[in-house]
Amino acid sequence: TAAPAPRLIHVVQPGDTLWVIARALQPTGDVRPLVDKLEASRHGQPLRVGEVITLP
């Protein structure tokens, strides 16, 4: 079997927003699709400093 694809991980820092995190995970290009994924995964929950966000 193939190894699972690596996941993107970000630890929330003071001042982070979903847009800041998306840009950190994807330094170039349009981050709107990634922000949409982040928003969907949050289910309306606010970010907490120290929280680990993992994306497939």
BELBEL-V76322 format. One record per residue. N is the residue number from 1. PHI is phi in whole degrees, -180 to 180 (none if undefined). Layout:
n = [N	N]
phi = [PHI	PHI]
This chain:
n = [1	2	3	4	5	6	7	8	9	10	11	12	13	14	15	16	17	18	19	20	21	22	23	24	25	26	27	28	29	30	31	32	33	34	35	36	37	38	39	40	41	42	43	44	45	46	47	48	49	50	51	52	53	54	55	56]
phi = [none	-79	-69	-64	-64	-63	-104	-89	-127	-141	-97	-64	-112	-55	88	-66	-127	-61	-67	-64	-65	-59	-68	-66	-79	-135	-64	-127	85	-79	-92	-55	-61	-70	-61	-60	-63	-62	-60	-64	-74	-82	53	80	-81	-72	-73	-124	-55	93	-65	-99	-104	-121	-118	-69]
